[in-house]
Amino acid sequence: MRRRLLSAPARAIPAALVLLLTLALAACTASAEAGQLEAAAPTAADRTSQDTSRPNIVFVLTDDLSMNLLPYLPTVQRMQQKGTTFSQYFVTDSLCCPSRASIFTGRYPHSTGIYRNSGPQGGYKTFMKKGLDGDTFATDLQKAGYRTAMMGKLLNQYATGEPGAALPVPEGWDEWALAGNAYGQYDYTLNQNGTVVKYGDEPEDYLTDVLGARGRDFVARAADKNEPFMLEVSTYTPHKPYPVAERHQDLFKKVKAPRTASYGKKPENAPAWMTQPALTDAEQKKMDRDFRKRARGVQAVDDLVRGLWEQLRASGIEDNTYLVFSSDNGYHMGEHGLVSGKMTAYDTDVHVPLVVMGPDVTAGRTVDAMGSNIDLRATFNDIAGQKTPKISDGQSLAGLWGSTPEDSAVQDRDVVLIEHRGPDVDVKDPDYEGFRSANPPSYEALRSRDWLYVEYVNGATEYYDLRKDPEQLKNVAKKQSKERLASLSKKLHEVIDCEGTKACEKAQQLDD
């Protein structure tokens, strides 16, 4: 099927978020002003004469950033104006480690074997044991002559080691500044190129700010050396416990978790695991407080993005660099009657931002081709002029943001796959939310533009007609014919069995 495209810049921010945007801007004029770059555009004489056939890549990956936080990110909104937004971009699992493994390798969880944050089915230790670190976009680009750097969160279970005894890092990175369990943003250690450094609890130790500063320093040095580079800055923000930089503590005092159409409402014919009672007043008030923390927390992310953008401009390489913004998964706070968490197949958890700006990226465009985080490896390789190994399940999205999208050779898939293993019973898991939050059993799901189909390990199913029910509140699986359900199940298992670009490309097409 030919990929579809929407070109109206107004679609860059979902219409349902307009009210939130108004509240955000009214609450903090300074935050809106933060979207403006301070560095002046360099003259032609100031620009670094880099090889334009190998552009740079700066990838900012956030943690648990839901779509309803976009109104609080003025610099990312400016990226949308200057670049292209992918409005139908989804993750392979709404859980940190499986999603990040898919981003690194370009492969579905059934291909990587990474389904959880720890144990034999997931986590950094399993990722390394399977040798997956030797087959990522980082190793691809490093072999292609790129200088690579990784800052921030790598994978769950990664440990830095102690001062004087740093632990090794995965293959593919020339420089790194990696943290372990640093969700508190203070009192953490960073493995900085093999030296473990302890940070304290002063305002300047706030981790998101530290990562931004190190990222800017890397960009400046790489530009001075006139070498192509790939930088990933992976924040812990806005993951719980939602720490906020001191300078942002007093913002958004009246903001609440969005009261969407699905807030406080369970779907009709909900699956058995959704047995939670109605949200209490106390739970709603807590989620409102936590949403304020998340809105405040992402101000530091916005500062980070703006700082990197300014550094690219100051170094004279803005016109030869792709700046990419995304999240590893979404997050719900009250939607579908669930207290804070993720792990479901609903859009709150699996639909995340993907915004790209760069040399040939059309400004103000919104592309509605179905995208997945398995596509980033192929996309980064495409930018660098490199072929992606056939073992990758994804495809490049680069052909969708150019000035002549009609000529793109990108094959638009009809469905994307979501794979989850549950329930999560590890109370030490940073993503464990307790018995009151979403903690579904294992499931696989297909998401198309028009519907969502979920198949649980116990045989239960969900089907939502997104044309009539965009909030996913009416499970009409029982109203589908036996033939329709059989067809959906067959297609689901075809995608579950696919491995490699060509096989998955074919499996993700629906029969006419």
N, C-alpha and C positions, 0 to 999 in steps of 0.2 A: 504493500500500500504506500502511495506517495505521502510524504510527511506534510502535515498541515502547519500553517503559520498564521499568527495574528500579528499585525504590525502597529496596532494602536498603542502609543506609549502609556495611555491611562490604565491599561491592563496590567502594568508592572506591579501595582499594589492592588490586591483584591478589594472589590467594592465593599465587602463586609467590614473592612478595616478602616474605612474613612472616618468613622466616629472616633476610633481609637487614635488615629493620626491627629485629629483635631484636639483631643484631650492632651496628647503628648506634647504637641507644639505649644498649646496654651500653658501647660505646666512648666515648660522649660524653654524659654526663648533661646537661652545659651546653647541648649542641645541642638536646636535647629541650625543655629549659626555654625555649629561644629562641622556641618557638612561642607562648609566652604574651605577650600585649600588655602593655606597661608603662603606656600612657596609659589613664586611667580614662574610662569612658563619660561624655560630657557630659550635663548636665541639660538639660531642655527649654529653659531660658533661655539656655543656652550654644550651642544649635544655630543654625547659620546658616540664615536663612530663604530658602533657594534655591528656584527654580521646580522643583517636583517633576515637572513634565511634561517637563523636559529634564535628566535625571540626568547626572551626571559619569561618565566612563569612564577607568579606569586600566588599561592593558594592559602586562603584563610579558612580554616575549618573550625566551626564552633561546636559546642557540646550541648545537646538538648535544646537547641534554639528552634522554637515553634514559629509558625508563620505569623502568629498574632503579635510577635515582637518586632516585625519589620517597621511598623510606624515609629518605633523608638530608635531607629538607626538612620539618621539623616544622611550620613556619608554613603551608606549602602543604597539609599534612595537615589542619591546623586549618581552612583554607579549605574542604576537602572536607567537613568536619563541618558547617560553617556554610552551605555552598552546594551546588552541583550539579557532578558530574563526568560528562564525556562519555567513556564507555568505548570507543566505536568511532569515534575521531577520527583522521583520517589526513592526511598532507600530499601535495600533488600531485607532489612530487619530493623525494627525500632529498638535496638539494643546496641550499646556502644561498640563492643569488640567485634561482633559479626559484621556490623556496618563498616567499620574501619578496615577490617580485613578485605572486604569487598572493594573498598576504595583503593587500597594499595595494590591489590592483585588484578582487579577487573573481573572478578569471578564471583558467582553466586555462592552462598553458604554451602549448598550441596556439593559444590566443586572444591571449596577450600576445606570443608570439614569443621569450620569455625562457626558454632551455633550459640555459644554462651560466653560469658565473661571470664570463666575459670573452669578448671577441671579438664577431663579428657576431651571434651567437646568445645573447648574455647580457652581464651586468655592468651597472654603473651607467651607463656611456656609452651603451650600446644602449637601456637603459630610458629615458633622457632623449631620445635621438634619436627614438625612437618616440612621444614626447609622452605617455608613460604617467603621468608625474608630475602631469599636469593632470586625472587621472581616477581618484582614489583615495578611500578613506574619509576621509582628511585633508581633501581639497578639499570633499567632501560636507559634513562637519561644520563646516568653517570657513564655508561659505556659509550654514549653518543657524544661525550665530551663536555657535558654540562657539569658545572659545579653545583652540588646539591647540599641543602641544609634543611634540618628538621628541628623545629622549636616547639616545646610544650608537651602535650599529651600524645603518647604513641599508641599503646594498647593497654587494656586492663591487665594488671599483674606485673607490668614492667616495674623494675626497681632500679634505682640509681646506684646503689651501693653506698658505702660510707666514705667520708673524706680520707683520701689516701688509699682507697680500695674500690675504685670505680668498677662497676660491672660492664660487660661488653654491650654494644648496641648492634642492631641488625645491619645487614649489608646495605650498600647503596648510598650511604650518607658521607659526604666529605666533612661536614660540620654538623654539630648537634648541641642542643641544650634541652635535655629531656627531664621531665619530672615523673615521679611515681604517683603515690597517693597524695595528690596536692589539691584536693577539692576545696580545702579551706582557704586557699590562695595566700596563706601566710604560714611561716614556720615549716618550710619544705626544703628539700635539697634538689639541686639541678646537676645532672651529669653534663658538664660543659666541656665537650671535646676530650673526655677521659679524665677530667678533674671534677670531683664532687664538691660542690660549693653549697654551704648552708646559708639560707636566708631567714630573716627574723620576722618581727611583727610590726615594723615601722611602715608608714604609708608608702614609702618608696619600694618596699618589698612586695607589694601587691603583684601577684604573679602575672596577670594579664599585661600590666605595664612593663614588667621586666621582659616578657617575651616580645613586646612591641619594640622596645629599645634594642634588644639583641637582633631582631629582624631588620631594623633600619640600619644597624651597623653592618650586617652582612651585605645588604643591598649596596651600601656605599662602597664597601671594599671590593665587591665583585665588579661594580661599575668601573672603579678605578683601574682594575686589572683588565678591563675590556673583554671579559669572558662571559659566555652565556651561563645562566644559572637557573636553578629551580629551588624555590624556597617555600616550604610549608610551615605556616604558623598555626598551631592547633591549640586553641584555648580550652580551659576547663569551664569557662563561663558560657552559658548561665546554669550549669549543672548545680543541683542541690549540694550543699546547704545555701546556695545563692549568696555568697559573700559579695559585698559591695565596696568599691573603692571609697576611701574617706571623703573625697571631694564630691561624691554623688549621693551621699547618705540622705540628703533632705529633699530629693526630687520626687515628683509624682505622688504627693501625699494623698490625693483623692482618687487615684486610679484603682480600679478593681479588676479582677479576672473577668474577661469578656463574657457577658451573658448572651451567648449565641442561642440559636434555636434549639440546639441539642443540650444546652446547659441544664443539668439536673434531671435529664430525661433518659431513661433507659430505652433502647430500641424495642419496638414491638417484636414479640417472639424472640427475645434475647436469648443467647446461648446460656447453658446452665451455669457456667462459671461466673456469670454476672448476677450473683446473689446478694450483692451488697444492699443494705437498706438505703432509704433516701438520704440525701446529704443533710447533715444537721447544720444549724446556724453556726455552731462553733467551727465546723469543717469549712464552711463557706468563708467565714471571717479569716481563718488561717490561710486559705488559698488566696484571698485578696491580699493579705500581708505578703505572702510569698510571691505573688505576681508583681507587686510593687518592687520587691527585691530583684526580681528578674529584669524588670524594666530599667531599674537603676544599674544593675550589673552590666547590662549590655552597652551602657554608655562608655565603659572602658574598652569594649570591643570596637565601638565606633571610633573612639580615639585611636585605637591600634590601626584600623583600616585607613583612617585619614593620615596617620603618621607615615605609614608605608607608601601611600599614594604620593604624599608630599616629598618623600625621599626619592622616589622614582623620578619625580619631576625635577628636583634639585640636582640629581645626578645626570640629568639629560637623557634618560632612557625610558621615559614614560611612553613614548611612541613606539618602543620596541619591546614592550612588556605586556603580558596578559595578566590581569588581576582578576582572581576568581574567588567568589564568596559562597559558602554553603554551610550545612550542618550535618552531623552524623545521624540525627533523627529528630523527630518533633517531640511534643509533650502535651499532655492534656491536663487541664485544671478545672474539673467540674463537668466537662462535656461528657455526654452519655451517662450522667449520674455518677461519674467516677472521681474519686479524690486524686490528687496529683500523681502522675506517673506516665508510663508509656507502654510499650510491648504489644499493643493491639494492632490490628490491621486497618483501623480507621484512619482517615486522613489527618486527624490531629497529630498522629504519631509517625506516619510514614511519608507524608507530603512535606517537603522541606524546600527552602530557597536554593536556587542556583542562579547566580548573577555573574556575567562575564563581561569585561571590557578589555579592549586591546586593539592592535594595529588595524585589523580588518573587520572589527565587530561593528555591526550597524547600531547606531544610537537609537534608544527609545523603542527597540523592538521587543515584542513578546512572542516567543515560539511555543506552540502547544504540542509539539511532537512529544511522544512518550519517552521520557528519559529516566535513567536509573544510575545510582552511584557506581555500578559496574562499568559505566561509560567513561569515567574520568581518566583511567589509565590510557585508553585508546585516544582520548581527546588530547591529553598532554603529549603523547607520542606524535600525534598528528601535527600539533603545533611545532614540534621539534623536527618534523620531517622524517620521523622514524616509523618503521613498521612495528605493530604490536604483535607479540607472540600469539600464535593461533589458539593457544590454550585459554586465552582471555575470552570471557563470555560476552563482553560488552562491545560497543561500537563507538566510533568517534562522533561527537556532536559538533565538531568544528565546522562542518559544511552547512550548518543551519544558521550561522550568525553572519554570514557574508552579505555583501550588497546585492548578490544575485541568487537568492535562495532557490528560485525555480530550477536552477541548473545543478542543484546539489545532488550528489549520488547517494546521500544517506537514505537508507531503507528505514522508513518509519515503522516501528513495531506496533502491533495492536494492543499488546498487553505487557505488563511487567510482573515479575514474580516477587512475592514476599514470603520468607521462610522463618519460622520461629520455633524454638524449642522451649518448653516450659512444663510446669510452672517453675519460677525461680524461688528456691527455698533456702538459698545461701544468704543468711542474715548479714554476712560480712561483705556481700556484693554492694558496691556503691549505688547500684540501680535497684536494690531491693527496697520496696516501698511499704511492706507490711500487708496484713490481711485485708485492709480496707481499700486497697488500690487495685488497679488492674493487674492480674497475674494469670493470664490465660494458659491453658494447656497447649501442647504442641499443635501447630497448624501450618498450612500452606494457603496462600491466597493469590488470586489473579486480580489485578487492577487494570481496567481499561478506561477510556475516557467516559464511558457511559454506564459502567456497572462495576461492582466489587463482589467477588465470589470468594468465600472462605470455607475451607474444609478442615475440620478438626480431627485429631487423632482418634477421638471416640466416635466418629461418624457424623457428628452434628455439622450442619452447614448454615451459612448465611449468604444471602444474596440481596444486594441493594441496587435499585434502579436509580442511578445518579441523575438522570434527566428529570425525574419526578421527585427524587428524594436526595438532594445534594448533601444534606446533613447526616445521612445514613441512620435514619430513625425507624425505618420500616423494613424489617427482614421479611422478604417475600419469597424465601426459598421454597416454602411449602406450596406456593401458588404456581411454581414452575412445573412444566410437564416433566415426566420421567425422561423423555428424550432430551429435553433441554439440560437437565441436571447431568445426565450421562455424558452429553457433549462437553459441558463445562469441566467435569471431572477428568475426562479424557485429555482435554487440552491442558489442564493443570498438570497432569502427570507427564505429558510430553515436555513441558517446560522444566519440570523437576528433573527429568532425565537428560536434559541437554547439557553438553559440555563443548566449549569452544565457540568462536564467533559465528561461524557459518551455521552450526547446528542450532544454536540459540536464536539466531536471526530467523531461521525457518520456523522453529517451534513457537515463536512469539507472534506469528501471523495467524489470524483467524481465517477459517474457510469462508469463502464468499457465499 
